[in-house]
Amino acid sequence: MDVFDKLTILSDSAKYDVACTSSGVDRNGKQGKIGNTTSAGICHSFAADGRCISLLKVLMTNVCVFDCKYCVNRASNDTLRAAFTPKELAELTINFYRRNYIEGLFLSSGVIKNPNYTIEQMTKALELLRNDYHFGGYIHVKAIPGADSELITRLGLLADRMSINIELPSQESLKLLAPNKTRESILRPMGLISNKIEENSTDLVKFRHASKFVPAGQSTQLIIGATPETDQKILTLTEGLYRKYHLKRVFFSAYMPVTEHSLLPAVDTKPPLMREHRLYQADWLLRFYGFKAEELLNEQNPNFNLQVDPKCNWALNHLEKFPIEINKAPYEMLLRIPGIGVTGAMRILTARKSGAIDFTGLKKMGIVLKRAQYFITCKGKIMAGLNIASDGQIRALLADRPKLTSHYSYPEQLSLFNEPLITREDVQQCLTGQI
């Protein structure tokens, strides 16, 4: 099997992993090296056929000894298998970078032989990139649960970001659908990475030229809809992961049925994209708006309202706190008003120093009055012409039905085009140095 065939198989096999952000690290180019990174991030909207690639998202191999029921690459699935050698992957990456096809690498892998052997192969590829080819660009690598701590540490010194995917929200679901994985085998390396990042930040203060360990932090992914856990369970777990392991991101992936199994949704089941969308919105509220999981969901309401976004839903369930006077509200309460974001709240605080704000001023600041008008007053008055009798009317007016074109969860959209951007000839030219 030639390298192009391997690339076709292994890039297609990698499309179900969504945890591939590229922001969070800033490294300037250096003389004698190739590539750099920027804290503003890299676009990672790309297709398996090579279209619009910015990160080369690929598996080291789709051979896997694990038999996770939800995974297309599971051991029991009859699918075409392939594996890169470390040299093949390193050469492909560096030559794609030189041809300006990509700006970085997202590397994951099935478990070939055992977790330690898999990590060793991935490490060899990254060592070739960093040490032999002097590649200074962005690298995100997915660690393998169950691998030895020393091997994970060695891998982390070569990567900008590392992720270990939890996949399923509970130990019960893992035991049922991923019998080769345990909660401990996932959380132990996650804790190791968190501790190493903290230790490394201390070393960098003391020693200017200390090696950096995963400078862009770590992330994880949760599959939504494959198991019966509620949004409350998922969001509470998410909050705990941020608090305990200081993750940069928790990604949510609406389950895309790819296999028939009695424990999984039917193949013709539509992926819960709106549910995924609501969880991303709630995640934003946890990270930037000061909300806690218990404020957004409880035992009586364990799942998000699919018609109204979580922030609006919270406001409608706590109308006793509204309306809020814009000219007096503290920053924390401004953030809880639908239609006002972090930037808008800061603009309001700044503008209030110069005088009282009215609705015209709010509109000029970019506040979304379509939402905010029901929850605020300016100079003690509600917005002119506003006449709403009940929270039911407000809820209906705030109903949110976005047309989602998933940038993560629509694998079938990854082959919308007939002609690939990267062809077999391109790969051959890269590997033979004909650039």
PLY file of the C-alpha trace (Angstrom):
ply
format ascii 1.0
element vertex 435
property float x
property float y
property float z
element edge 434
property int vertex1
property int vertex2
end_header
0.00 0.00 0.00
1.50 3.37 -0.99
1.51 6.49 1.17
-1.41 8.13 -0.65
-3.64 5.12 0.01
-2.59 5.19 3.66
-3.35 8.92 3.84
-6.79 8.37 2.32
-7.67 5.65 4.85
-6.13 7.24 7.94
-7.40 10.79 7.36
-10.90 9.38 6.81
-10.62 7.33 10.01
-9.62 10.45 11.98
-12.70 12.51 11.09
-14.73 11.45 14.14
-12.32 13.07 16.59
-13.36 16.69 17.17
-10.88 17.71 19.86
-8.37 19.41 17.59
-8.19 23.09 18.46
-5.01 24.86 17.56
-4.98 28.03 19.67
-3.24 28.66 22.96
0.47 28.69 22.11
2.68 31.38 20.60
6.12 30.43 19.25
8.08 32.57 16.82
10.11 31.09 14.01
13.81 30.53 14.71
16.80 30.54 12.43
17.56 27.02 11.22
14.02 25.79 11.94
10.87 25.67 9.84
7.43 26.84 11.01
6.00 28.70 13.97
2.74 28.93 15.90
0.38 31.75 16.80
-1.86 32.16 19.84
-4.67 33.30 17.55
-4.97 29.70 16.35
-5.23 27.85 13.09
-8.40 27.21 11.12
-9.17 23.50 11.27
-12.18 23.24 8.99
-11.06 20.71 6.45
-12.15 17.64 4.58
-10.82 14.12 4.53
-10.16 14.55 0.81
-7.72 17.35 1.56
-9.93 20.37 0.92
-9.27 23.46 3.06
-6.67 21.72 5.21
-4.87 23.75 7.84
-4.12 20.95 10.26
-3.23 17.56 8.86
-5.64 15.45 10.91
-4.65 11.84 10.65
-4.26 8.59 12.55
-0.90 6.90 13.01
-2.85 3.70 12.39
-6.46 2.55 12.41
-5.40 -0.89 13.54
-6.79 -1.25 17.05
-6.80 -4.00 19.67
-9.56 -2.21 21.60
-13.16 -3.08 20.79
-15.15 0.06 21.65
-18.65 -0.61 20.31
-19.19 2.97 19.06
-15.89 3.21 17.14
-15.55 2.53 13.43
-11.96 1.40 14.01
-12.80 -1.16 16.71
-11.04 -4.53 16.53
-14.18 -6.47 15.56
-15.13 -4.19 12.65
-14.35 -5.37 9.15
-12.65 -2.31 7.69
-9.59 -1.59 5.58
-6.53 -1.13 7.83
-3.36 0.88 7.35
-0.46 2.25 9.37
2.15 4.95 8.79
5.74 4.37 9.75
7.16 7.25 11.83
9.33 8.32 8.89
6.41 8.31 6.43
4.31 10.49 8.69
7.15 12.91 9.44
8.06 13.30 5.75
4.43 13.75 4.75
3.89 16.45 7.38
7.02 18.46 6.68
6.57 18.36 2.93
2.90 19.30 3.14
3.96 22.22 5.32
6.60 23.33 2.80
3.97 23.25 0.05
1.66 25.38 2.26
-1.02 22.66 2.40
-1.04 22.66 6.20
0.03 24.74 9.19
0.28 21.96 11.73
-0.47 18.37 12.67
-3.22 16.69 14.69
-2.11 13.14 15.40
-4.23 10.40 16.91
-4.05 6.64 16.63
-5.72 3.33 17.13
-4.05 1.06 19.69
-1.64 -1.19 17.83
-0.27 -4.08 19.96
-0.66 -2.10 23.24
-0.81 1.53 24.47
2.94 1.75 25.16
3.95 0.54 21.70
1.51 2.99 20.10
2.87 5.93 22.09
6.43 4.94 21.14
5.55 5.02 17.43
3.90 8.43 17.75
6.88 9.74 19.72
9.33 8.56 17.05
7.34 10.45 14.39
7.32 13.66 16.43
11.01 13.32 17.29
11.79 13.12 13.57
9.70 16.24 12.96
11.14 18.28 15.82
14.77 17.09 15.85
15.61 15.94 12.30
13.36 18.25 10.27
13.46 21.08 12.85
9.70 21.62 12.56
8.52 24.44 14.83
4.86 24.41 13.79
1.83 23.40 15.80
1.38 19.77 16.89
-1.63 18.38 18.76
-1.32 14.75 19.80
-3.85 12.43 21.39
-2.38 10.29 24.16
-3.44 6.68 24.62
-5.23 5.66 27.86
-3.23 3.08 29.78
0.19 4.14 28.50
3.19 4.43 30.82
3.69 7.81 32.53
7.27 8.21 31.28
6.18 7.68 27.68
3.38 10.24 28.00
5.85 12.74 29.50
8.26 12.18 26.62
5.45 12.71 24.10
4.26 15.86 25.88
7.68 17.51 25.50
7.28 17.28 21.72
3.66 18.49 21.40
1.94 21.84 21.78
-1.35 20.39 22.98
-2.34 16.95 24.19
-5.74 15.38 24.62
-7.03 12.21 26.24
-10.61 11.53 25.23
-13.01 10.40 27.94
-15.55 9.60 25.21
-18.34 8.34 27.52
-19.62 10.25 30.56
-19.74 7.41 33.12
-17.87 4.32 34.24
-21.01 2.25 33.59
-21.10 3.31 29.94
-17.39 2.68 29.52
-17.77 -0.81 30.94
-20.67 -1.50 28.60
-19.37 0.00 25.35
-15.59 0.29 25.82
-14.54 -2.72 27.91
-10.83 -2.12 27.27
-10.97 1.33 28.86
-11.54 2.32 32.49
-12.18 5.64 34.14
-8.88 5.30 36.01
-6.86 4.59 32.85
-8.17 7.86 31.37
-8.09 10.15 34.41
-4.65 9.02 35.65
-2.74 10.33 32.58
-5.01 13.39 32.53
-3.89 14.14 36.09
-0.27 13.45 35.12
-0.43 15.94 32.25
-2.05 18.56 34.49
0.66 18.15 37.14
3.45 18.22 34.56
2.09 21.44 33.04
2.04 23.05 36.48
5.57 21.84 37.28
6.80 23.05 33.90
5.38 26.54 34.44
7.42 26.73 37.66
10.56 25.47 35.90
10.18 28.08 33.17
10.19 30.83 35.79
13.40 29.49 37.34
15.14 28.34 34.18
14.72 30.43 31.05
15.58 27.67 28.60
13.68 24.82 30.24
11.84 22.54 27.80
8.14 23.31 27.47
5.62 20.60 28.29
2.31 20.84 26.38
2.37 24.68 26.38
-1.13 24.94 24.86
-2.65 22.73 27.59
-4.83 19.66 27.31
-8.37 18.94 26.16
-10.81 16.04 25.99
-13.92 14.87 24.11
-17.29 13.52 25.18
-19.64 11.64 22.86
-23.23 12.84 23.15
-26.21 10.60 22.50
-24.59 7.16 22.38
-25.54 6.48 26.01
-28.47 7.57 28.20
-26.64 10.09 30.42
-28.46 13.40 30.86
-27.13 16.86 30.03
-26.85 17.47 33.77
-24.51 14.49 34.14
-22.40 15.63 31.20
-22.22 19.27 32.28
-21.39 18.37 35.89
-18.57 16.14 34.65
-17.37 18.95 32.39
-17.29 21.40 35.29
-15.34 18.92 37.40
-12.78 18.36 34.65
-12.14 22.09 34.31
-11.80 22.50 38.05
-9.60 19.46 38.78
-7.48 19.11 35.64
-7.50 22.72 34.35
-8.44 21.66 30.81
-8.38 24.20 28.00
-11.47 22.74 26.36
-14.01 19.98 26.70
-15.39 19.07 23.28
-18.78 17.51 22.64
-19.41 15.25 19.67
-22.95 14.31 18.70
-22.92 10.55 18.19
-22.95 9.63 14.52
-24.31 6.07 14.17
-21.76 4.13 12.15
-22.45 0.59 13.28
-25.33 -1.67 14.21
-25.34 -2.79 17.84
-28.10 -3.51 20.33
-26.53 -1.15 22.89
-26.31 1.80 20.47
-28.87 3.99 18.66
-30.04 2.63 15.31
-27.94 3.52 12.28
-30.76 5.64 10.82
-30.98 7.74 14.02
-30.22 11.41 13.44
-27.28 12.75 15.46
-28.37 15.10 18.33
-26.77 18.20 16.84
-28.95 20.72 18.67
-28.15 19.01 21.97
-24.45 19.25 21.13
-24.97 22.94 20.32
-26.66 23.60 23.68
-23.83 21.88 25.55
-21.27 24.06 23.79
-23.28 27.14 24.78
-23.43 25.94 28.39
-19.70 25.19 28.36
-19.13 28.81 27.35
-21.25 29.96 30.29
-19.15 27.86 32.68
-15.84 29.17 31.37
-16.54 32.85 30.78
-19.82 33.90 32.41
-19.47 32.68 35.98
-22.28 30.12 35.84
-22.19 26.79 37.66
-23.61 23.55 36.34
-26.13 23.34 39.18
-27.58 26.71 38.19
-28.29 25.62 34.63
-29.66 22.12 35.24
-31.08 20.12 38.16
-32.83 16.84 38.94
-36.21 18.30 37.93
-34.82 19.65 34.64
-31.87 17.40 33.71
-31.74 18.29 29.99
-31.45 21.57 28.12
-34.39 23.21 26.39
-33.73 22.74 22.69
-35.84 25.77 21.73
-34.14 28.34 24.01
-30.42 28.73 24.66
-29.19 27.94 28.22
-28.64 31.56 29.25
-32.09 32.67 28.12
-33.61 29.61 29.75
-31.91 30.43 33.06
-33.18 34.03 32.88
-36.74 32.90 32.15
-36.60 30.54 35.13
-35.40 33.37 37.38
-37.60 36.28 36.39
-37.60 37.43 40.01
-34.08 38.78 39.37
-35.26 40.94 36.47
-35.52 43.57 35.12
-31.98 44.73 35.85
-31.06 48.41 35.70
-28.22 48.71 33.21
-26.75 51.79 34.88
-26.39 50.12 38.29
-25.90 46.40 37.73
-22.51 44.89 38.70
-20.41 43.12 36.09
-21.47 39.66 37.32
-25.16 40.43 36.75
-24.57 42.11 33.39
-23.08 38.83 32.18
-26.30 37.03 33.09
-28.51 39.21 30.94
-29.41 37.50 27.62
-27.98 39.46 24.71
-25.01 40.81 26.67
-21.65 39.09 26.32
-18.27 39.63 27.97
-17.26 42.40 25.55
-20.66 44.09 25.85
-20.52 44.02 29.65
-17.06 45.64 29.63
-18.29 48.33 27.22
-21.22 49.09 29.50
-18.95 49.47 32.53
-16.66 51.80 30.59
-19.53 53.88 29.17
-21.17 54.30 32.59
-18.16 56.28 33.79
-19.10 59.03 31.33
-22.83 59.17 32.04
-26.10 57.26 32.08
-26.76 54.80 29.25
-30.00 54.58 27.27
-31.27 51.95 24.81
-29.81 53.84 21.84
-26.40 53.73 23.50
-26.73 49.99 24.13
-27.50 49.38 20.48
-24.39 51.31 19.43
-22.32 49.13 21.77
-23.47 46.02 19.95
-25.82 44.74 22.65
-28.41 42.33 21.21
-31.55 44.21 22.26
-33.74 41.62 20.57
-32.92 39.45 23.61
-31.87 41.91 26.27
-34.93 44.19 26.05
-37.10 41.82 28.11
-34.70 41.77 31.04
-33.40 45.33 31.47
-34.29 48.90 32.19
-32.36 52.04 31.25
-32.75 55.02 33.60
-35.56 53.14 35.30
-37.62 52.65 32.12
-38.33 49.65 29.93
-37.77 49.84 26.18
-40.38 51.93 24.35
-43.15 49.86 22.80
-42.35 46.72 24.81
-45.57 45.07 25.99
-45.10 41.48 27.08
-47.62 39.93 29.41
-46.03 36.62 30.39
-42.82 34.64 30.45
-44.45 32.24 27.98
-44.62 35.02 25.40
-40.99 35.91 26.04
-39.97 32.27 25.71
-41.73 31.99 22.37
-40.09 35.16 21.07
-36.65 33.99 22.18
-37.01 30.52 20.64
-33.73 29.76 18.97
-33.65 27.42 15.99
-30.25 27.91 14.33
-29.53 26.16 11.07
-26.58 24.07 12.15
-23.96 23.15 9.59
-21.72 21.13 11.82
-18.02 21.85 11.64
-17.41 18.74 13.72
-20.23 16.20 13.55
-21.15 15.70 9.92
-18.68 13.15 8.57
-20.87 12.71 5.51
-20.22 16.37 4.64
-16.52 15.63 4.44
-16.92 14.24 0.93
-19.07 16.87 -0.73
-16.57 17.44 -3.50
-15.64 15.04 -6.26
-12.16 16.32 -7.02
-9.64 16.11 -4.14
-7.40 19.10 -3.49
-4.45 16.87 -2.59
-3.86 14.17 -5.19
-1.68 11.09 -5.38
0.74 13.09 -7.58
1.00 15.79 -4.88
1.92 13.19 -2.28
4.50 11.59 -4.58
6.06 14.97 -5.33
6.22 15.76 -1.61
7.95 12.53 -0.76
10.44 12.81 -3.62
11.28 16.41 -2.81
9.85 17.83 -6.06
8.55 21.05 -4.51
0 1
1 2
2 3
3 4
4 5
5 6
6 7
7 8
8 9
9 10
10 11
11 12
12 13
13 14
14 15
15 16
16 17
17 18
18 19
19 20
20 21
21 22
22 23
23 24
24 25
25 26
26 27
27 28
28 29
29 30
30 31
31 32
32 33
33 34
34 35
35 36
36 37
37 38
38 39
39 40
40 41
41 42
42 43
43 44
44 45
45 46
46 47
47 48
48 49
49 50
50 51
51 52
52 53
53 54
54 55
55 56
56 57
57 58
58 59
59 60
60 61
61 62
62 63
63 64
64 65
65 66
66 67
67 68
68 69
69 70
70 71
71 72
72 73
73 74
74 75
75 76
76 77
77 78
78 79
79 80
80 81
81 82
82 83
83 84
84 85
85 86
86 87
87 88
88 89
89 90
90 91
91 92
92 93
93 94
94 95
95 96
96 97
97 98
98 99
99 100
100 101
101 102
102 103
103 104
104 105
105 106
106 107
107 108
108 109
109 110
110 111
111 112
112 113
113 114
114 115
115 116
116 117
117 118
118 119
119 120
120 121
121 122
122 123
123 124
124 125
125 126
126 127
127 128
128 129
129 130
130 131
131 132
132 133
133 134
134 135
135 136
136 137
137 138
138 139
139 140
140 141
141 142
142 143
143 144
144 145
145 146
146 147
147 148
148 149
149 150
150 151
151 152
152 153
153 154
154 155
155 156
156 157
157 158
158 159
159 160
160 161
161 162
162 163
163 164
164 165
165 166
166 167
167 168
168 169
169 170
170 171
171 172
172 173
173 174
174 175
175 176
176 177
177 178
178 179
179 180
180 181
181 182
182 183
183 184
184 185
185 186
186 187
187 188
188 189
189 190
190 191
191 192
192 193
193 194
194 195
195 196
196 197
197 198
198 199
199 200
200 201
201 202
202 203
203 204
204 205
205 206
206 207
207 208
208 209
209 210
210 211
211 212
212 213
213 214
214 215
215 216
216 217
217 218
218 219
219 220
220 221
221 222
222 223
223 224
224 225
225 226
226 227
227 228
228 229
229 230
230 231
231 232
232 233
233 234
234 235
235 236
236 237
237 238
238 239
239 240
240 241
241 242
242 243
243 244
244 245
245 246
246 247
247 248
248 249
249 250
250 251
251 252
252 253
253 254
254 255
255 256
256 257
257 258
258 259
259 260
260 261
261 262
262 263
263 264
264 265
265 266
266 267
267 268
268 269
269 270
270 271
271 272
272 273
273 274
274 275
275 276
276 277
277 278
278 279
279 280
280 281
281 282
282 283
283 284
284 285
285 286
286 287
287 288
288 289
289 290
290 291
291 292
292 293
293 294
294 295
295 296
296 297
297 298
298 299
299 300
300 301
301 302
302 303
303 304
304 305
305 306
306 307
307 308
308 309
309 310
310 311
311 312
312 313
313 314
314 315
315 316
316 317
317 318
318 319
319 320
320 321
321 322
322 323
323 324
324 325
325 326
326 327
327 328
328 329
329 330
330 331
331 332
332 333
333 334
334 335
335 336
336 337
337 338
338 339
339 340
340 341
341 342
342 343
343 344
344 345
345 346
346 347
347 348
348 349
349 350
350 351
351 352
352 353
353 354
354 355
355 356
356 357
357 358
358 359
359 360
360 361
361 362
362 363
363 364
364 365
365 366
366 367
367 368
368 369
369 370
370 371
371 372
372 373
373 374
374 375
375 376
376 377
377 378
378 379
379 380
380 381
381 382
382 383
383 384
384 385
385 386
386 387
387 388
388 389
389 390
390 391
391 392
392 393
393 394
394 395
395 396
396 397
397 398
398 399
399 400
400 401
401 402
402 403
403 404
404 405
405 406
406 407
407 408
408 409
409 410
410 411
411 412
412 413
413 414
414 415
415 416
416 417
417 418
418 419
419 420
420 421
421 422
422 423
423 424
424 425
425 426
426 427
427 428
428 429
429 430
430 431
431 432
432 433
433 434
